[in-house]
């Protein structure tokens, strides 16, 4: 009797398992081989025609930004006798020499970077050190504005004791548009939003 009962139970379990497998395979086949609605295909293929560009978030490090900025500074200062450099640590540090009273004095300014809603960057002055001299911060910023050549998209504002970096106005040969996404120096979390116009790649099409 036990052998007969075990045989019956085994057949029942086998039948249940077989039924479950058949049902799973049936629905899996429906999922895999079901055609994608034509509307979805058309929407996917036509979506880019409604836009003029694509956006990407590019993450980098303090060291990379530091190298890039100083390479740019070297180019700007190539035709001058002035020396300035940038160092990114927990804040932005500007090193240089100011010609004052027929000599030069060492300069160190600490800035706090503040990302603006539009993707620009404000460097708000935190502290200034100019050798042993005691000068008003605004006066020192005026000297920096006078002796540090900057492109049109960098505005040194002595009155507000800040440097406004119009990243979104940078003139890039590739026609890419750049904006600051994150600029957290303490966490070494720096990222930029890069907008790539389709016409730059030669794929711009007129909207229908």
C-alpha positions in Angstrom: 0.0 0.0 0.0 2.8 2.4 0.9 4.6 1.7 -2.4 1.4 2.3 -4.3 0.7 5.5 -2.5 4.2 6.8 -3.1 3.9 6.0 -6.8 0.6 8.0 -7.0 2.2 11.0 -5.1 5.2 10.9 -7.4 3.0 11.0 -10.5 0.9 13.8 -9.1 4.0 16.0 -8.2 5.4 15.3 -11.7 2.2 16.3 -13.3 2.1 19.6 -11.3 5.7 20.4 -12.1 5.2 19.6 -15.8 2.1 21.9 -15.9 3.9 24.8 -14.3 6.8 24.5 -16.7 4.5 24.5 -19.7 2.7 27.6 -18.4 6.0 29.4 -17.8 7.3 28.6 -21.2 4.1 29.6 -22.8 4.1 33.1 -21.3 7.9 33.5 -21.9 7.4 32.7 -25.6 4.6 35.3 -25.8 6.9 37.9 -24.1 9.9 37.2 -26.4 8.2 36.9 -29.7 5.4 39.5 -29.3 6.0 42.3 -31.8 6.9 45.8 -30.6 4.0 48.1 -31.3 4.6 50.1 -34.5 3.8 53.3 -32.6 6.7 52.7 -30.1 9.1 52.1 -32.9 8.2 55.2 -34.7 8.3 57.3 -31.6 11.8 56.0 -30.7 13.2 56.6 -34.2 11.6 60.0 -34.6 12.3 61.4 -31.1 15.7 63.0 -31.9 14.1 65.0 -34.7 12.3 67.0 -32.1 15.5 68.0 -30.4 18.6 69.9 -31.5 21.1 68.4 -29.2 21.9 65.7 -26.6 23.2 66.2 -23.1 25.9 64.2 -21.2 27.2 64.4 -17.7 31.0 64.1 -17.5 32.6 63.5 -14.2 36.3 64.4 -13.5 38.7 65.0 -10.6 40.3 68.1 -9.0 43.6 67.1 -10.5 42.2 67.1 -14.1 40.5 70.4 -13.7 43.7 71.8 -12.0 45.9 70.8 -14.9 43.4 72.1 -17.5 43.1 75.5 -15.8 46.8 76.0 -15.4 47.5 75.0 -19.0 45.0 77.7 -20.0 46.6 80.2 -17.6 50.0 79.5 -19.0 48.7 80.4 -22.5 47.1 83.6 -21.3 50.3 84.7 -19.4 52.7 83.7 -22.2 53.1 87.3 -23.4 53.4 88.8 -20.0 55.9 88.8 -17.1 53.3 88.0 -14.5 53.0 84.6 -12.8 49.7 83.1 -11.6 48.6 79.6 -10.9 45.5 77.8 -9.6 45.5 75.0 -7.0 42.3 73.0 -6.2 42.2 71.6 -2.7 39.3 72.0 -0.3 38.8 75.3 -2.0 40.1 77.2 -5.0 43.5 78.8 -4.4 45.0 81.5 -6.6 48.8 82.0 -6.3 50.7 84.8 -7.9 52.9 87.8 -7.6 51.7 91.4 -7.6 54.0 94.2 -8.8 53.7 96.9 -6.1 56.0 99.8 -5.5 58.7 98.7 -8.0 58.8 95.2 -6.6 56.7 92.1 -6.4 54.9 90.6 -3.4 53.6 87.0 -3.1 49.8 86.6 -3.3 47.5 83.9 -2.1 43.7 84.1 -2.4 41.3 81.4 -1.2 37.9 81.2 -3.0 34.8 79.2 -2.3 33.3 77.9 -5.5 29.5 78.3 -5.8 27.6 76.6 -8.6 24.9 78.9 -10.1 21.5 77.6 -11.3 22.4 78.4 -14.9 25.6 76.3 -14.8 28.1 79.1 -14.2 30.5 79.3 -11.3 31.1 82.0 -8.8 34.5 82.1 -6.9 33.7 83.9 -3.7 36.8 85.3 -1.9 37.3 83.8 1.5 40.7 85.1 2.5 43.7 87.1 1.0 47.4 87.1 1.9 49.8 89.5 0.3 53.2 89.1 1.8 53.5 91.3 4.9 51.4 94.1 3.5 48.1 95.2 4.9 45.8 96.2 2.0 42.0 96.2 1.7 40.7 93.1 0.0 38.9 95.1 -2.7 42.2 96.9 -3.5 44.0 93.6 -3.9 41.2 92.3 -6.1 41.7 95.4 -8.3 45.4 94.6 -8.6 44.4 91.0 -9.6 42.0 92.4 -12.2 44.7 94.7 -13.6 47.6 92.1 -13.8 45.8 88.8 -14.4 44.6 88.5 -18.0 41.4 86.7 -18.3 39.0 85.8 -21.2 35.8 87.6 -21.8 33.8 84.9 -20.0 35.7 85.4 -16.7 34.7 88.6 -14.8 36.8 89.8 -11.8 34.5 91.9 -9.6 36.6 93.7 -6.9 33.5 95.3 -5.4 31.8 92.0 -4.7 35.2 90.4 -3.9 34.5 87.5 -6.3 35.3 86.1 -9.7 32.4 85.1 -11.9 33.2 82.3 -14.3 30.7 82.2 -17.2 31.3 78.6 -18.1 28.2 78.6 -20.2 29.7 81.4 -22.4 32.9 79.6 -23.1 33.8 79.7 -26.8 34.6 76.1 -27.7 35.7 75.2 -31.2 33.6 72.0 -31.2 30.5 74.1 -30.6 29.8 72.0 -27.5 28.0 73.9 -24.7 29.4 73.3 -21.2 27.8 74.0 -17.8 28.9 73.2 -14.3 26.8 70.4 -12.8 28.6 69.8 -9.5 31.7 71.3 -8.0 32.3 69.8 -4.6 36.0 70.0 -3.9 35.9 68.4 -0.4 34.3 65.3 -1.8 36.3 65.5 -5.1 33.0 65.4 -6.9 33.2 67.5 -10.0 31.0 67.1 -13.0 30.0 69.1 -16.1 27.0 69.0 -18.3 28.0 68.8 -22.0 25.4 69.6 -24.6 26.3 68.3 -28.1 24.4 70.1 -30.9 23.4 67.7 -33.7 24.5 70.2 -36.3 28.1 69.8 -34.9 28.0 66.2 -36.0 26.4 67.0 -39.4 23.1 65.3 -38.5 20.9 68.3 -37.9 17.5 67.8 -39.6 14.6 70.2 -40.0 11.6 69.5 -37.8 8.6 68.2 -39.6 
